[in-house]
């Protein structure tokens, strides 16, 4: 999946899409949406289900973490699930 994520980001760059706005949060959500859509296109035939949770206006999915000393959970922007390969989370 790591190479697929890199390939999706490269493909986005090659399309010439520009992510720019006076609102930094909109830039972030536009990019997450485009990345989630591209990953969905690239992986759907392999059984992956991807969602850019921050851009679908649903509450972002939270996962337990020990990596942050001041937080017990982290909100993830793009989440992919596969029946046998588990979960991929991109923040």
Secondary structure, 3 states (H helix, E strand, C coil): CHHHHHHHHHHHHHHCCCCCCCCHHHHHHHHHHHHHHHHHHHHHHHCCEEEECCCCCCCCEEEECCCCCCCCEEEECEEEEECCCEEEEEC
